[in-house]
Amino acid sequence: MTVHSPEPAKGGGDKRERILDAAERVFAEHGFFTARVSEIARVAGVADGTIYLYFKSKDDLLISLFESRMERVNAALAEAIAPVTGPTARLLAFIRAYLGLVHDQPSVAEVLTVELRQSSKFMKEYANPRFAEFLRSLATVIAEGQAAGEFDATVPPPLAARMIFGVLDELALAWLLQRGEKFDIVRAADWVGGLLIHGLGRGPDTRSIA
């Protein structure tokens, strides 16, 4: 599935971005199910009907918001690992950058980690190319580590990338949902990185363990 939003009028890019910014705030504060399009319009400073000039539905708005924010996340991660040499160091830089983004942009993290799961349309129909790009970037780093002899070459990089994302996603979810004083997710990046890097290392073949 791809998003088929109506094309905005010429010069309407700023208004579309205002709507996306407002949706990020409202979805993060109120949740996708209880968020009202009228509240998004109010925060964006536009009429209710204007929303539908840019997005077909609330689900379409959520998916468009995901695409916009995930594109930024992918760009930030690429920038973070670009100057780093060595697969192990690049993987740690990726983990630090991702959890740093969760810490610095909690409303974005709330939408990406929590609210997307509330949309059945997103979960069942959306092809998710931005997330596929995220996984490819991570799998590339893992493949580089395997080629360099730093990581276990028996683990398929795409599968390893999904395993690592599962850890990062669960940690982000726990941090976002924690009540009271939150744990230090930035510091946790090094702990998680250490565990994952050791796990990817060339350890014993577990197939021989009874």
Backbone as a ProteinNet text record, in pm:
[ID]
protein_1_A
[PRIMARY]
MTVHSPEPAKGGGDKRERILDAAERVFAEHGFFTARVSEIARVAGVADGTIYLYFKSKDDLLISLFESRMERVNAALAEAIAPVTGPTARLLAFIRAYLGLVHDQPSVAEVLTVELRQSSKFMKEYANPRFAEFLRSLATVIAEGQAAGEFDATVPPPLAARMIFGVLDELALAWLLQRGEKFDIVRAADWVGGLLIHGLGRGPDTRSIA
[TERTIARY]
83.4	0	87.1	49.3	115	13.4	63.6	-25.4	-63.5	-192.2	-239.9	-312.7	-237.4	-297.2	-317.3	-423.5	-441.4	-323.3	-287.9	-178.4	-220.5	-139.5	-174.8	-166.2	-235.1	-229.8	-89.5	-57	75.4	104.3	222.9	259.9	206.4	148	86.8	176.4	304.6	394.3	406.9	415.8	428.6	306.4	189.2	66.7	63	105.5	109	203.2	318.8	413.5	356.7	281.4	217.8	117.9	45.3	-51.4	21.2	130.5	208.2	266	318.7	372.5	263.4	145.2	33.3	-11.3	-14.8	-54.9	43.2	171.2	271.8	242.9	215.2	189.3	60.6	-45.7	-176.1	-176.7	-119.5	-113	-31.1	80.6	166.4	97.4	20.7	-43.2	-170.4	-249	-381.9	-396.8	-301.3	-314.4	-390.5	-361.1	-421.4	-572.5	-620.8	-764.4	-845.4	-800.4	-879.1	-850.3	-744	-712.4	-821.8	-858.1	-960.4	-896.2	-946.2	-896.7	-918.9	-1028.3	-1057.1	-950.7	-897.2	-791.7	-661.3	-632.5	-513.5	-523.9	-642.1	-663.7	-644.3	-695.9	-682.4	-536	-459.8	-317.9	-240.5	-279.9	-212.4	-254.4	-365.8	-415.2	-482.7	-553	-624.3	-767.6	-853.1	-990.8	-994	-1095.7	-1105.8	-1099	-1172.8	-1179	-1047.3	-958.1	-827.9	-746.2	-763.5	-689.9	-712.6	-838.2	-874.3	-833.6	-779.2	-718.3	-580.9	-524	-389.1	-386	-484.7	-486.1	-627.7	-640	-772.3	-844.3	-768.8	-828.6	-727.1	-770.3	-678.4	-569.7	-605.4	-504.5	-402.1	-448.6	-359.2	-265.6	-318.6	-236.1	-128.9	-165.1	-68.1	41.9	4.2	103	194.4	137.2	218.2	314.1	267.4	353.5	468	436.8	541.1	646.1	601.7	695.9	787	727.2	804.3	907.8	865.5	956	1058.8	1017.4	1112.7	1219.6	1183.9	1283.1	1388.5	1344.5	1438	1525.9	1465.2	1541.1	1649.4	1613.9	1711.4	1825.3	1792	1895.3	1988.1	1930.6	2011.1	2102.7	2053	2135.1	2248.8	2218	2321.8	2431	2390.1	2487	2572	2509.2	2580.4	2688.9	2663.2	2760.9	2858.6	2829.5	2913.4	3060.9	3093.8	3236.3	3303.1	3227.6	3280.3	3339.6	3457.7	3523.5	3518.9	3505.8	3501.9	3359.3	3320.2	3181.9	3132.7	3216.3	3174	3145	3233.8	3213.8	3093.3	3070.6	2956.2	2824.2	2823.1	2701.8	2671.8	2773.4	2753.4	2706.5	2761.7	2719	2572.5	2531.3	2391.7	2299.5	2335.2	2253.4	2246.5	2361.2	2363.1	2277.5	2288.9	2214	2064	2022.9	1879.5	1819.7	1882.8	1829.6	1844.2	1944.3	1956	1840.1	1795.8	1679.7	1553.5	1539.5	1424.6	1423	1539.6	1550.9	1523.2	1579.4	1571.1	1438.4	1371	1245.8	1137.6	1094.2	999.7	865.3	819.6	690.6	700.7	813.5	836.1	844.3	920	933.8	799.3	715.4	582.2	500.3	504.8	429.4	485.4	618.3	680.2	671	677.9	686.6	551.6	463.4	337.4	217.1	199.7	73.1	53.1	161	144.9	78.1	102	42.9	-108.8	-161.4	-305	-382.3	-311.3	-376.6	-375.1	-491.1	-498	-461.2	-490.7	-456.8	-305.6	-234.1	-88.2	-32.6	-81	-25.9	-54.8	-171.8	-213.4	-181.6	-181.6	-178.6	-55.2	10.2	116.3	245.6	307.1	429.1	551.9	549.9	654	793.8	809.7	941.7	1045.1	1002	1098.8	1160.5	1078.1	1130.9	1221.7	1187.2	1272.7	1409.7	1412.6	1539.8	1620.5	1552.2	1616.1	1682.4	1607.8	1661.4	1776.9	1768	1877.9	2005.9	1994.5	2112.7	2177.9	2094.9	2146.3	2205.9	2138.3	2188.6	2321.1	2338	2463.2	2580	2559.5	2664.7	2699.2	2597.9	2621	2697.5	2658.8	2728.1	2874	2900	3037.7	3117.9	3053.9	3120.6	3148.8	3058.7	3080.8	3195.8	3197.9	3304.3	3440.9	3441.6	3567.1	3605.8	3521.3	3549.5	3519.2	3447.2	3415.5	3285	3193.1	3063.3	3045.1	2961.7	2929.6	2867	2931.8	2886	2771.6	2732.3	2623.8	2485.6	2479.8	2351.3	2318.3	2205.8	2169.2	2155	2224.6	2218.1	2076.6	1984.5	1849.2	1779.9	1802.5	1742.1	1806.7	1938.6	2009	1962.2	1937.8	1889.9	1754.4	1666.5	1534.8	1547.5	1638.8	1661.3	1706.5	1801.4	1854.1	1745.8	1667.7	1559.8	1460.4	1432.4	1340.5	1386.5	1516	1572.1	1557	1594.1	1587.4	1443.6	1352.7	1212.1	1152.7	1183.9	1132.3	1188.5	1317	1378.2	1313.8	1291.4	1225.8	1084.7	1012.2	875.5	873.3	964.1	970.5	1000.1	1090.4	1126.6	1009.3	941	828.8	713	688.8	573.6	604.4	731.4	768.3	712.1	648.1	594.1	699.3	690.2	786.4	920.6	1026.5	1160.7	1202.7	1241.1	1277.6	1422.8	1450.9	1589.8	1665.9	1796.3	1881.6	1897.4	1813.1	1815.9	1940.6	1998	2120.9	2236.4	2246.2	2350.3	2325.4	2198	2163.1	2209.8	2230.5	2275.5	2407	2497.4	2625.7	2609.2	2517.4	2493.3	2433.4	2332.8	2268.5	2367.9	2444.6	2543.9	2643	2689.1	2783.2	2724.4	2599.7	2533.7	2516.3	2471.1	2445.4	2574.3	2676.5	2803.9	2865.6	2857.9	2907.8	2823.9	2692.9	2605.3	2633.4	2675.3	2707.9	2848.1	2926.3	3064.8	3075.6	3194.2	3218.5	3233.2	3119.8	3119.2	3107.8	3080.7	3068.3	2944.9	2948.8	2834.3	2730.2	2619	2517.7	2446.4	2460.7	2396.4	2456.7	2578.3	2645	2616	2541.9	2511	2379.8	2383.9	2264.2	2164.3
-118.5	0	123.8	222.7	351.5	456.3	568.7	675.9	758.7	777.3	855.3	978.9	1073.3	1197.1	1291.6	1373.2	1471.1	1566.3	1609.2	1703.5	1839.1	1901.6	2032.1	2138.6	2247.4	2359.1	2416.4	2483.1	2542.5	2636.2	2621.9	2706.3	2656.3	2536.8	2486.2	2398.7	2388.3	2300.7	2337.4	2467.3	2511.2	2471.8	2484.8	2449	2298.9	2220	2074.8	2039.4	2106	2079.8	2121.9	2231.7	2275.3	2170.8	2113.1	2009	1886.1	1847	1732.2	1759.7	1880	1915.8	1911.1	1962.2	1961.1	1818.5	1734.4	1594.9	1522.3	1548.3	1487.3	1521.6	1647.2	1693.3	1632.6	1635.9	1588.2	1436.5	1364.2	1218.1	1178.1	1247.6	1214.8	1245.1	1353.7	1395	1316.5	1288.6	1231.1	1087.3	1039.9	907.3	913.2	817.7	819.2	802.1	709.4	681.1	800.4	866	974.9	1110.3	1120.5	1247.7	1283.6	1410.4	1458.7	1541.7	1524.7	1604.5	1752.4	1785.9	1926.4	1985.1	1903.7	1951.3	1970.2	1879.9	1895.3	2023.2	2048.4	2170.7	2294.2	2289.8	2404.8	2433.2	2328.1	2345.6	2395	2347.6	2389.3	2528.3	2578.1	2709.8	2709.7	2599.8	2590.1	2545.7	2560	2513	2360.6	2301.8	2155.5	2095	2154.5	2100.9	2106.4	2195.8	2208.4	2080.5	2010.6	1886.1	1790.6	1786.5	1688.7	1732.4	1851.1	1891.1	1826.2	1782.4	1726	1577.5	1532.7	1394.8	1339.1	1214.6	1155.8	1124.1	1090.6	1044.9	1062.1	1033.5	1039.2	932.9	814.6	710.7	757.8	821.9	873.2	978.1	1061.5	1162.7	1096.9	992.8	922.2	858.8	795.9	731.9	836.3	947.9	1055.4	1112.8	1124.1	1171.3	1072.8	944.6	843.2	857	869.5	880.7	1001.4	1114.2	1236.5	1221	1169.8	1160.4	1048.9	938.4	829.5	870.3	952.8	1004.2	1085.5	1165.2	1244.7	1154.8	1052.3	958.9	890.5	842.3	774.9	868.1	993.2	1090.6	1117.5	1129.4	1155.7	1037.8	916.9	798.6	786.7	814.6	810.1	912.4	1030.3	1135.5	1095.1	1027.4	989.7	885.9	791.8	683.5	712.2	813.9	842	862.9	941.9	965.4	856.3	755.2	651.6	537.5	492.5	382.7	255.6	142.7	13.6	-28.1	-150.3	-195.9	-192.9	-235.1	-236.1	-95.3	-2.7	136.7	197.1	158.3	210.7	158.9	33	-21	49.8	72.5	143.2	286.3	351.2	486.9	488.4	386.3	374.3	363.2	275.6	254.5	381.5	446.1	570.6	677.9	688.8	791.9	766.3	640.7	609.9	638.8	589.4	613	759	827.3	971	1047.5	1004.2	1066.7	1043.1	923.1	893.9	990.6	1011.3	1101.3	1246.2	1290.5	1431.8	1468.8	1372.1	1399.8	1300.1	1310.7	1211.8	1209.6	1323.4	1321.9	1243.3	1255.8	1175.8	1028	998.5	860	801.7	882.5	836.7	793.7	874.3	841.5	715.8	709.2	597.2	466.3	475.8	355.5	308.4	403.1	368	384.3	504.9	536.6	463.5	433.6	362.3	226.8	165.7	34.6	42.7	163.8	180.2	187.2	198.5	208	71.7	9.9	-120	-107.2	7.8	30.9	28.9	92.6	94.2	-46.8	-117.4	-248.1	-352.5	-344	-448.4	-418	-289.8	-256.8	-180.6	-109.6	-18.6	-94.5	-67.1	-137.6	-96.4	25	69.4	81.6	156	166	238.7	334.6	408	316.4	230.3	136.9	34.1	-6.1	-98.3	-35.7	94	165.4	163.7	183.9	178.3	42.2	-64.6	-199.6	-229.1	-178.9	-200.1	-134.3	-14.8	55.9	-23.2	-74.7	-153.4	-285.2	-349.8	-476.5	-456.9	-342.4	-313.3	-307.1	-241.5	-233.8	-373.5	-455.1	-591.9	-673.6	-660.6	-732.5	-689.1	-560.3	-510.5	-576.6	-590.9	-655.2	-801.8	-867.8	-1008.5	-1021.7	-932.9	-937	-909.9	-826.8	-793.9	-897.4	-997.3	-1099.8	-1058.6	-946.9	-898	-956.6	-992.6	-1046.6	-1188.1	-1263.3	-1400.1	-1400.5	-1467.8	-1467.8	-1564.4	-1642.9	-1739.3	-1676.5	-1556.3	-1489.2	-1403	-1423.6	-1339.1	-1193	-1099.3	-959.2	-901.9	-930.8	-875.5	-923.6	-1050	-1103.8	-1041.9	-1027.3	-964	-820.1	-750.6	-612.3	-605.6	-699.1	-701.6	-734.4	-823.5	-855.6	-731.4	-659.5	-539.9	-434	-415.2	-317.5	-356.4	-485.8	-530.5	-487.9	-498.3	-455.5	-304.6	-229.2	-83.3	-35.6	-98.4	-59.3	-85.5	-198.9	-231.5	-136.4	-102	-9.3	128.6	173.2	302.3	301.3	192.1	180.9	186.2	113.1	113.2	252.7	323.6	458.8	555	546.1	635.7	612.9	488.1	455.1	459.3	474.3	474.7	597.3	576.1	686	732	858	910.9	937.1	926.8	953.3	842.1	880.8	782.7	738.1	616.5	570.7	645.8	643.2	718.1	638.6	670.3	594.7	625.1	743	776.8	691.2	680.1	595.5	448.6	411	271.7	229.7	326.2	293.9	216.7	253.9	183.8	43.6	28.6	-105.2	-196.6	-145.1	-223.4	-253.6	-151.4	-170.2	-279.4	-280	-382.6	-522.4	-536.5	-667.3	-714.7	-624.1	-662	-692.8	-614	-636.1	-768.9	-798.1	-928.3	-1041.1	-1018.4	-1120.3	-1148.9	-1046.2	-1063.5	-1119.2	-1121.4	-1166.6	-1312.4	-1350.9	-1488	-1582.6	-1614.1	-1703.8	-1848.6	-1939.7	-2082.7	-2109	-2213.3	-2253.9	-2317.5	-2247.5	-2296.3	-2421	-2451.5	-2571.9	-2699.2	-2687	-2804.6	-2820.5	-2725.5	-2730.4	-2804.9	-2911.7	-2995	-2921.9
0	0	0	-73.8	-70.2	-29.9	19.5	61.7	-58.6	-79.8	-193.2	-141.6	-90.2	-42.8	-159.6	-157	-262.7	-268	-386.6	-400.9	-345.1	-259.3	-206.4	-313.8	-289	-382.5	-386.2	-494.8	-511.2	-394.3	-337.5	-225.1	-92.5	-91.7	30	114.1	77.8	151.3	297	327.6	465.5	546.6	487.8	558.7	586	489.5	509.6	623.8	630.1	737.9	872.4	875.2	999.3	1047.6	955	991.2	1045.6	981.6	1030	1168.7	1189.5	1320.9	1427.2	1391.4	1485.4	1514.7	1412.2	1430.9	1522.5	1504.7	1592.5	1737.7	1763.3	1900.3	1956.5	1878	1925.8	1943	1847.2	1859.9	1982.5	2005.7	2119.4	2251.9	2256.8	2381.7	2412	2309.1	2330.8	2281	2202.8	2144.1	2013.2	1925.6	1792.3	1797.9	1878.7	1881.3	1929.4	2034.8	2092.8	2029.4	1952.4	1886.2	1785.9	1783.5	1691.1	1580.4	1461.1	1348.5	1376	1441.9	1473.7	1565.7	1658.6	1747.8	1670.6	1578.5	1494.4	1412.5	1357.4	1279.2	1366.2	1489.3	1579.6	1609.7	1642.2	1674	1552	1433.8	1309.9	1264.8	1319.9	1280.2	1144.8	1113.3	985.7	1013.1	914.1	925.3	920.7	983.2	986.3	846.5	753.6	618	544.5	587.4	521.1	535.5	647.3	668.8	552.3	504.5	401.3	260.9	248.1	121.4	104.7	217	217.3	253.1	331.3	379.4	370.1	325.7	304.3	434.6	538.2	662.8	775.4	896.8	1010.3	995.5	945.1	919.9	817.4	712.3	608.3	666.7	755.6	821	907.4	981.1	1064.6	979.8	870	782.9	718.8	677	618.8	722.1	846.7	955	977.5	976.9	991.9	881.9	756.7	645	662.2	702	719.9	830.1	944.6	1059.3	1041.5	979.3	958.5	857.6	761.8	667.3	741.7	838.6	918.6	1005.7	1063.7	1146.8	1064	946.8	860.5	822.3	793.1	756.6	875	994.6	1113.8	1145.9	1129.2	1154.9	1053.7	927.5	823.8	852.8	897.5	930.7	1051.2	1147.6	1269.8	1244.6	1154.3	1134	1020.6	939	821.5	855.9	960.5	987.6	1070.4	1111.3	1200.9	1118.6	1157.1	1085.4	1169.1	1101.3	1168.7	1199.1	1161.6	1179.1	1323.4	1418.4	1558.2	1606.8	1575.1	1615.1	1544	1418.9	1343.6	1401.8	1443.2	1504.1	1635.6	1716.5	1842.6	1817	1715	1680.4	1637.3	1564	1520.2	1641.3	1735.4	1855.3	1938.6	1959.4	2036.2	1970	1838.8	1766.8	1775.1	1759.8	1762.8	1900.1	2005.4	2139.2	2179.8	2125.1	2148.2	2087.1	1968.9	1905.7	1987.7	2043.4	2130	2248.1	2308.2	2423.5	2385.8	2274.7	2236.9	2172.6	2110.9	2040.3	2085	2210.8	2263.6	2192.9	2140.7	2070.5	1940.4	1871.1	1750.2	1787.7	1893.5	1938.2	1979.9	2043.5	2084.7	1963.8	1858.5	1737.1	1671.4	1656.1	1585.5	1663.5	1796	1878.4	1931.4	1964.2	2029.9	1938.4	1883.3	1816.7	1684.2	1613	1485.8	1504.8	1618.4	1646	1665.6	1682.7	1703.4	1572	1461.9	1331	1262.4	1250.1	1183.1	1035.9	976.8	836.2	817.8	909.4	901.8	920.1	1020.4	1053.5	946	880.9	787.7	641.7	602.7	460.7	414.3	505.3	462.9	433.7	318.9	277.1	357.4	416	508.6	447.2	338.5	275.1	359.6	441.8	524.8	630	688.4	787.4	720.6	598.5	523.4	499.9	473.8	455.9	585.6	697.7	829.5	850.6	823.3	842.1	747	623.2	527.5	575.9	630.9	681.6	794.1	883.5	995.3	946.4	852.4	797.9	724.8	660.7	590.1	687.2	801.1	902.8	953.6	975.3	1023.4	919.2	792.2	684.9	675.4	696.8	696.2	808.7	925.2	1038.2	1012.4	943.3	908	809.2	710.7	610	672.3	777.3	844.5	949.4	970.1	1069.2	1211.5	1229.3	1364	1417.1	1328.3	1368.4	1314.1	1381.6	1341.8	1202.5	1109.4	970	944.4	1045.6	1023.4	1039.6	1093.3	1115.4	994	927.7	813.2	857.2	792	833.7	844.3	749.9	765.2	892.4	928.3	1050	1173.5	1171	1282.4	1300.4	1189.1	1196.3	1265.5	1233.9	1299.3	1448.3	1483	1623.9	1700.7	1642.4	1708.4	1720	1613.4	1622.4	1731.2	1744.8	1849	1987.3	2013.1	2141.5	2157.8	2054.8	2062.1	2076.7	2004.1	2008.6	2146.9	2205.3	2338.6	2443.9	2430.8	2525.4	2513.3	2389.9	2368.2	2425	2402.9	2453.2	2605.9	2670.5	2816.8	2869.7	2803.1	2846.4	2829.2	2716.5	2689.8	2786.2	2823.7	2907.6	3056.9	3092.9	3234.3	3304.9	3416.8	3496.6	3596.8	3637.1	3732.3	3666.1	3745	3692.5	3597.4	3477.4	3375.2	3390.8	3346.5	3344	3235	3243.4	3150.6	3020.7	2922.5	2797.2	2715.3	2733.4	2661.2	2713.1	2845.6	2904	2870.9	2865.6	2835.8	2697.2	2608	2472.3	2474.6	2564.7	2572.3	2630.3	2726.9	2782.4	2675.6	2607.6	2501.8	2390.6	2353	2247.8	2283	2408.5	2451.5	2442.2	2488.1	2482	2338.1	2251.6	2112.9	2037.9	2062.3	1993.9	2037.9	2168.4	2215.8	2157	2147	2090.7	1944.7	1872.2	1730.7	1709.4	1817.6	1805.8	1766	1734.5	1686.9	1805.7	1867.9	1982.4	1939.3	2034.8	2001.9	1917.3	1840.4	1758.8	1850.9	1873.8	1967.9	1917.3	1789	1736	1795.2	1847.4	1904.5	2053.3	2110.5	2253.7	2274.1	2353.3	2375.1	2463.2
[MASK]
++++++++++++++++++++++++++++++++++++++++++++++++++++++++++++++++++++++++++++++++++++++++++++++++++++++++++++++++++++++++++++++++++++++++++++++++++++++++++++++++++++++++++++++++++++++++++++++++++++++++++++++++++

